[in-house]
Amino acid sequence: MKPKLTVALFSLILGLFPGTSSAKAEFNDFFDYLVYCRVTGVETGQLASLDQADSVADVGLGNGTLLQALGALIDEDGKSWYSVDVLAGPNPEVKGKQGLIDPEYLTCETYDMDGNFISSD
């Protein structure tokens, strides 16, 4: 359900994450369905949204923040990251921010492009 990107598109995506080389990113997929997630499980502080997988935090997201997951990246260490767009949350200043998030702190629901529910985790 998540088709691999062509080499040309893969190169374009890597350009969106400065400092990420083809050696660091094993693959990068855009989701071909709608994935909405909430930040959950953060016990102290906030979940960092990174502007690239190895960078410092761009913004902090609290539990309950609603995100749209746009795609996935696996770094050279096998760590998964979701590329997300912040839709809403306790801090209105982060709405519209984009970054990479550790999906282990997300609870997500998947819908087809017509808005029909597919699954949740």
N, C-alpha and C positions, 0 to 999 in steps of 0.2 A: 504494500500500500504506500510505501515511501520510496519512490523511484530514485535511483542514483542520479546525480547531476552529471551532465556531460563535462568533458575536460575543460572546455572553454568557459562554461558557466561556473565550474568549480574554481577556476582561476579568478574569475570576477568576484566570487564570494570571499575568497581569501583576501582580496584587496580591501574588503570591508572590515577586516580584522587586522589592523596593522601589527606587524611583528609575528603574525602567524604564517608559517611557511608550510609547504606541502609535506615536509618531514614531520611537522607537528600535528597536522590534521589528517587523520586517516580517511575520513569522508565527511561530507556535509550534505544534508538533505533538507529540502523544503517539504513541509507536510502538504499532502494533497487533500487534506480534510481540515476541519476547524477543531482546534484544541484549546480549550479554556481551562485555566488552572488557578488555584488559590494557594497562596503561601501558607503552609501549615508546619507545625512541628518546630518552630523556632522557639527555643526555651529561654534564651537570653539575648539581648541585643536585636539585631536585624539581619536578614538575609542579604548578602552583598550581591548586587547586580554589577557584573564586570563588563568593561568595554572590550575586553578580550580575555581569554581563559587564564592567562598568566599575569594579568595586570592587577592593580589595586582597585578597590571598590569604587564604582562610579556613583551609585546611590544605595541606600539601605532600604529594604522592604520589610514591613511588619506582617505578622500573621493576618490573614484575611485579605491581603492585597490581591486583586483580580488581574490576571495576565492572559494574553493570548500567546501561545507558543507558536512560533512561525517556522521553526526548523530545529535540527539537532546537529551537534558537532561532537566528535570523539577526538580527544587530543592524543598525543603520542604515548601518554601513560595509560590510555584506555578509559580515561575519565569522560563521562557524558556531560554535556552542557546543552541547555535549551536556549535558543535565541528567542527572546520574548519582547512583547510590547506591553507596557503597563496600561491597563484600562481604567482602574479605579482602586481606591484603598484609603486607609486611615490618613495618609499624608497626601493631600491633593496636589502638592507640588511635584510629585513624581509621575503624575499622569502624562502619558505620551512618551515617556523615556523608554529607550530600548537598550538591551544588553544581554549578557549571557548569565544564566542562572543554573545552579545545581538542582537538577530535577528531583533529588532525594527529599527536598523540602517542599514539594508541590503535590497537591491532589488535583488530578485533571479529569476532565470529561471530553470525549471526542464526539463530534457531530459530522455528518456528511455535509457537502456544500449546500444542500437544501435545508439544513438546520435540523435534520432528523438525528436523534440520539443514537450513538453506536455503542459506546462503552464508557466506563469510568474505572479509575484505579484507587 
